[in-house]
Amino acid sequence: MNVESPQPNQFFTLEDDKAINEALLASYEKNLARVALHSLNLLRQIAQDTGVAIAELNTQQIIQWFEKEAKIRVEQGSEATFLKW
């Protein structure tokens, strides 16, 4: 499905989106697939940043990662964070 890797700050590729659009799924299932793929790629980044395997991540580690992102955003601006929104 995904030959090219997402670029930094990109949660899924155009190829991924095309595959989802072409899938024989209802609209709500396509949206759920996008959310799932987005979440997987975000979890990959969290795992990389924390040095913890995705399967080993727990709720507290994920929350701490988001808190760290928020602190960076306040102190250094949004360009210094992984999440760009």
Backbone as JSON, one array per atom type, in Angstrom:
{
  "sequence": "MNVESPQPNQFFTLEDDKAINEALLASYEKNLARVALHSLNLLRQIAQDTGVAIAELNTQQIIQWFEKEAKIRVEQGSEATFLKW",
  "N": [[0.82, -1.19, 0.0], [1.74, 1.43, 0.96], [4.31, 2.79, -0.53], [6.03, 4.97, -0.62], [7.5, 6.82, 2.04], [5.94, 8.74, 4.63], [6.56, 12.23, 4.65], [8.4, 14.37, 6.94], [6.19, 15.62, 9.37], [4.01, 14.93, 7.89], [1.28, 12.89, 7.74], [0.21, 10.89, 6.2], [0.75, 9.65, 2.9], [0.23, 10.93, -0.46], [-0.14, 8.77, -2.08], [-1.09, 6.88, -0.25], [-3.54, 8.1, 0.38], [-4.78, 7.99, -2.11], [-5.02, 5.2, -2.4], [-6.8, 4.67, -0.32], [-9.03, 6.14, -1.2], [-9.67, 4.68, -3.5], [-10.39, 2.27, -2.47], [-12.86, -0.22, -1.79], [-14.86, 0.9, 0.06], [-17.22, 2.32, 2.35], [-17.97, 5.83, 2.75], [-17.65, 6.66, 5.47], [-16.05, 4.6, 6.39], [-13.75, 5.0, 4.9], [-12.95, 7.43, 5.97], [-12.42, 6.59, 8.59], [-10.28, 4.89, 8.05], [-8.38, 6.77, 7.23], [-8.05, 8.18, 9.64], [-7.04, 6.11, 11.23], [-4.62, 5.51, 9.89], [-3.34, 7.97, 10.09], [-3.1, 8.08, 12.89], [-1.44, 5.85, 13.35], [0.96, 6.66, 12.09], [1.54, 8.91, 13.63], [1.9, 7.7, 16.12], [4.18, 6.24, 15.49], [6.05, 8.32, 15.3], [5.97, 9.3, 17.94], [6.93, 7.04, 19.28], [9.5, 6.92, 18.2], [10.58, 9.36, 19.14], [10.48, 8.97, 21.9], [11.88, 6.68, 22.28], [10.69, 4.26, 22.71], [9.1, 1.24, 21.88], [6.28, 1.07, 19.68], [4.28, -0.77, 20.49], [4.77, -0.85, 23.16], [4.2, 1.62, 24.18], [2.47, 3.68, 26.5], [-0.48, 5.22, 27.89], [0.28, 7.41, 29.53], [2.86, 8.06, 28.55], [2.25, 8.89, 25.97], [0.63, 11.12, 26.49], [2.53, 12.7, 27.82], [4.26, 13.19, 25.69], [2.66, 14.82, 24.06], [2.34, 16.97, 25.83], [4.98, 17.87, 25.95], [5.29, 18.71, 23.28], [3.42, 20.82, 23.3], [4.64, 22.57, 25.12], [7.02, 23.19, 23.75], [5.88, 24.5, 21.57], [4.84, 26.8, 22.81], [7.16, 27.97, 23.88], [9.01, 28.11, 21.72], [7.66, 28.42, 19.36], [5.44, 27.37, 16.68], [6.81, 26.36, 14.48], [8.93, 24.95, 15.5], [7.96, 22.6, 16.42], [6.82, 19.16, 16.07], [4.16, 18.67, 15.32], [2.15, 20.47, 13.17], [-0.11, 22.72, 13.29]],
  "CA": [[0.0, 0.0, 0.0], [2.51, 2.65, 1.08], [5.66, 2.62, -1.02], [6.8, 6.12, -0.17], [7.31, 7.13, 3.45], [5.47, 10.09, 4.87], [7.58, 13.23, 4.93], [8.21, 14.92, 8.28], [4.95, 16.36, 9.6], [2.97, 14.45, 6.98], [0.84, 11.67, 8.39], [0.08, 9.86, 5.18], [1.18, 10.13, 1.59], [-0.81, 11.02, -1.5], [-0.39, 7.4, -2.52], [-1.98, 6.29, 0.75], [-4.87, 8.69, 0.22], [-5.33, 7.43, -3.34], [-5.41, 3.82, -2.11], [-8.02, 4.72, 0.5], [-10.12, 6.6, -2.07], [-10.01, 3.63, -4.45], [-10.86, 1.09, -1.74], [-14.3, -0.46, -1.81], [-15.31, 1.21, 1.41], [-18.17, 3.42, 2.5], [-17.29, 7.09, 3.1], [-17.26, 6.68, 6.87], [-14.94, 3.66, 6.53], [-12.57, 5.67, 4.34], [-12.52, 8.4, 6.98], [-11.82, 5.84, 9.68], [-8.98, 4.43, 7.57], [-7.48, 7.93, 7.29], [-7.76, 8.43, 11.06], [-6.17, 5.02, 11.69], [-3.3, 5.7, 9.3], [-2.8, 9.18, 10.73], [-2.73, 7.7, 14.25], [-0.28, 4.96, 13.28], [2.15, 7.44, 11.78], [1.83, 9.74, 14.8], [2.47, 6.8, 17.12], [5.56, 5.95, 15.07], [6.87, 9.47, 15.68], [6.06, 9.31, 19.4], [7.82, 5.94, 19.64], [10.86, 7.32, 17.84], [11.02, 10.43, 20.03], [10.6, 8.48, 23.28], [12.73, 5.49, 22.34], [9.86, 3.16, 23.18], [8.38, 0.6, 20.79], [4.86, 1.42, 19.63], [3.5, -1.72, 21.29], [5.07, -0.63, 24.58], [3.75, 2.95, 24.6], [1.29, 3.7, 27.35], [-1.23, 6.48, 27.87], [1.06, 8.48, 30.15], [3.94, 8.44, 27.64], [1.64, 9.63, 24.86], [0.25, 12.42, 27.04], [3.76, 13.46, 28.06], [4.77, 13.64, 24.4], [1.85, 15.97, 23.65], [2.68, 18.08, 26.73], [6.27, 18.38, 25.5], [5.0, 19.45, 22.05], [2.75, 22.07, 23.67], [5.64, 23.43, 25.75], [7.88, 23.67, 22.67], [5.09, 25.46, 20.78], [4.75, 28.06, 23.57], [8.48, 28.56, 24.08], [9.8, 28.29, 20.51], [6.79, 28.62, 18.21], [4.95, 26.15, 16.05], [7.78, 25.81, 13.52], [9.88, 24.09, 16.21], [7.28, 21.38, 16.86], [6.51, 18.16, 15.07], [2.78, 18.92, 14.87], [1.99, 21.8, 12.56], [-1.5, 23.14, 13.1]],
  "C": [[0.86, 1.25, 0.0], [3.95, 2.39, 0.67], [6.54, 3.76, -0.53], [6.49, 6.4, 1.29], [6.75, 8.53, 3.6], [6.65, 11.02, 5.14], [7.39, 13.71, 6.36], [6.94, 15.77, 8.32], [3.84, 15.99, 8.63], [2.55, 13.08, 7.48], [0.46, 10.56, 7.44], [0.35, 10.48, 3.83], [-0.02, 10.27, 0.65], [-1.14, 9.63, -2.03], [-1.31, 6.67, -1.54], [-3.41, 6.79, 0.57], [-5.55, 8.14, -1.03], [-5.82, 6.0, -3.11], [-6.7, 3.78, -1.29], [-9.21, 5.13, -0.36], [-10.59, 5.51, -3.02], [-10.54, 2.36, -3.77], [-12.38, 0.98, -1.81], [-14.86, -0.33, -0.4], [-16.36, 2.32, 1.35], [-17.39, 4.67, 2.93], [-16.82, 7.1, 4.55], [-16.1, 5.71, 7.13], [-13.64, 4.26, 5.98], [-12.04, 6.7, 5.34], [-11.87, 7.71, 8.16], [-10.44, 5.31, 9.29], [-7.97, 5.57, 7.62], [-7.08, 8.23, 8.73], [-6.8, 7.37, 11.59], [-4.76, 5.19, 11.16], [-2.6, 6.91, 9.91], [-2.3, 8.82, 12.13], [-1.5, 6.8, 14.27], [0.99, 5.76, 13.03], [2.52, 8.38, 12.92], [2.43, 8.89, 15.91], [3.9, 6.4, 16.77], [6.49, 7.09, 15.49], [7.05, 9.52, 17.2], [7.03, 8.23, 19.87], [9.27, 6.31, 19.35], [11.4, 8.36, 18.81], [11.26, 9.95, 21.46], [11.53, 7.29, 23.41], [12.01, 4.26, 22.86], [9.14, 2.56, 21.97], [6.9, 0.96, 20.84], [4.03, 0.52, 20.55], [3.69, -1.51, 22.79], [4.62, 0.74, 25.09], [2.53, 2.82, 25.49], [0.67, 5.09, 27.31], [-0.4, 7.62, 28.41], [2.19, 8.96, 29.24], [3.4, 9.27, 26.47], [1.23, 11.02, 25.33], [1.47, 13.28, 27.27], [4.35, 13.99, 26.75], [3.99, 14.86, 23.92], [2.13, 17.19, 24.54], [4.01, 18.72, 26.31], [6.09, 19.2, 24.22], [4.38, 20.81, 22.37], [3.75, 23.06, 24.28], [6.58, 24.01, 24.69], [7.15, 24.74, 21.86], [5.04, 26.81, 21.49], [6.11, 28.75, 23.62], [9.2, 28.91, 22.78], [8.97, 28.56, 19.26], [6.47, 27.33, 17.51], [5.91, 25.54, 15.04], [8.77, 24.87, 14.17], [9.25, 22.76, 16.63], [7.09, 20.4, 15.72], [5.13, 18.41, 14.47], [2.66, 20.34, 14.35], [0.51, 22.06, 12.34], [-1.8, 24.37, 13.86]]
}
